[in-house]
Amino acid sequence: MGLMSFFRRNPVPARNEVETRAVAMGYTADLVAARHEWLSGRSNVAELTATVQSCVFLWESGFTLADVKGTDMLDRRTLAMMARALALRGEAVFLIRDRLVPVTDWDVKTLHGEPRAYRVSVSEIGGGTSQTVLAGEVLHVRIGSSAVTPWAGTAPLHRASLSAELLQEVEGALRDVYRDAPLGSQIVPLPEGSSEDMAAMRSAFRGRRGATLVIEGVAQQVAAGMHPQLGQRPEGLTPDLQRAMTTETLEAARDAILMSYGVLPGLLNRSTTGPMVREAQRHLAQLVLQPMAMLVADEATAKLGQPVKLDVVRPMQAFDHGGKARAFGAMLQAYATAKEAGLDGTTLQDALQFVDWQD
């Protein structure tokens, strides 16, 4: 036995004895894959497309415009980073100190599905720092949580990974076509000359995109008794992308990604009018960003110890002056009619509550 055998916890097994270990099959590989997927997203590069970045920008701008009441720690810069993290990761973690410090990586210790302690890593120039903190010291906002992992969030690209991969593949294929395909190139038939002249002619045109790439001789047609120029015409080498339905596929993939982020596809349509833009902005503010802002407000209220409110709808509203003036006039007319009818405040409040008018 060697010297290292004395440092083993268990004695060295016999040569014919089979050593068994309690290791779950594929557990490490699944853990590494889940970690990589959590860090980089499901499709790895789909977030590099302009469609995804446009949605992320809308989320980031909407949160930056939010009205914050109850705390000074949720400043514009912090809200912008939080929105970007929610859009690409599905969760955002900030360490609560004299300000909110963004966390790049973290491990969670849970009890009954709720985080109790964190091991967080904060980026610094020249290397990051790690520390272990309690859950009350961390502002953790997550969206798209499931019952299996309620302590973690999922990004829209993760939840719509098939559409994200389709968008990535289509844009990648179009990029490769416009980079490598011989667009505008032609095959031009010419009378056969000497081998040296034809070689020089081919080398002169080869590799020139948008020009003649190959020169075809007509010696075979002459040998077969055919007219040298019979049926000869320039042949284009540009691929026919219309038959591949690339435009329709690209638009469908873009619309699917837009809807996964809660952005109406009509907002990015080239024929969109003003009313459609305003309705798309209201839809994004009311049904997408405001619920997430309420999650942020609840988390900040629980961790900062004071009531916090975030309002995204008011600053993101589309200022339709004509519509607002008509609504204001109708409101004043309704108040004047109620006053003339002698309705008291309780009756008027019941009527306003009936039409879902709050405060």
Stockholm file with secondary structure:
# STOCKHOLM 1.0

chainA/1-359         MGLMSFFRRNPVPARNEVETRAVAMGYTADLVAARHEWLSGRSNVAELTATVQSCVFLWESGFTLADVKGTDMLDRRTLAMMARALALRGEAVFLIRDRLVPVTDWDVKTLHGEPRAYRVSVSEIGGGTSQTVLAGEVLHVRIGSSAVTPWAGTAPLHRASLSAELLQEVEGALRDVYRDAPLGSQIVPLPEGSSEDMAAMRSAFRGRRGATLVIEGVAQQVAAGMHPQLGQRPEGLTPDLQRAMTTETLEAARDAILMSYGVLPGLLNRSTTGPMVREAQRHLAQLVLQPMAMLVADEATAKLGQPVKLDVVRPMQAFDHGGKARAFGAMLQAYATAKEAGLDGTTLQDALQFVDWQD
#=GR chainA/1-359 SS CCGGGGGCSSCCCCTTCCCCCCCCTTHHHHHHHHHHHHHHCSSSSGGGSHHHHHHHHHHHHHHHTCEEESCSSSCHHHHHHHHHHHHHTSEEEEEESSSEEECSEEEEEEETTEEEEEEEEECCTTSCEEEEEEGGGEEEEECSCCSSCTTSCCCHHHHTHHHHHHHHHHHHHHHHHHHHSCTTCEEEECCCCCHHHHHHHHHHHTTCTTSEEEEECCHHHHHTTCCTTTTCCCEECCCCCTTTTHHHHHHHHHHHHHHHTTCCGGGGCTTCCHHHHHHHHHHIIIIIIHHHHHHHHHHHHHHHSSCCEEECHHHHSCCCHHHHHHHHHHHHHHHHHHHHTTCCHHHHHHHHHHTTCCC
#=GC SS_cons         CCGGGGGCSSCCCCTTCCCCCCCCTTHHHHHHHHHHHHHHCSSSSGGGSHHHHHHHHHHHHHHHTCEEESCSSSCHHHHHHHHHHHHHTSEEEEEESSSEEECSEEEEEEETTEEEEEEEEECCTTSCEEEEEEGGGEEEEECSCCSSCTTSCCCHHHHTHHHHHHHHHHHHHHHHHHHHSCTTCEEEECCCCCHHHHHHHHHHHTTCTTSEEEEECCHHHHHTTCCTTTTCCCEECCCCCTTTTHHHHHHHHHHHHHHHTTCCGGGGCTTCCHHHHHHHHHHIIIIIIHHHHHHHHHHHHHHHSSCCEEECHHHHSCCCHHHHHHHHHHHHHHHHHHHHTTCCHHHHHHHHHHTTCCC
//
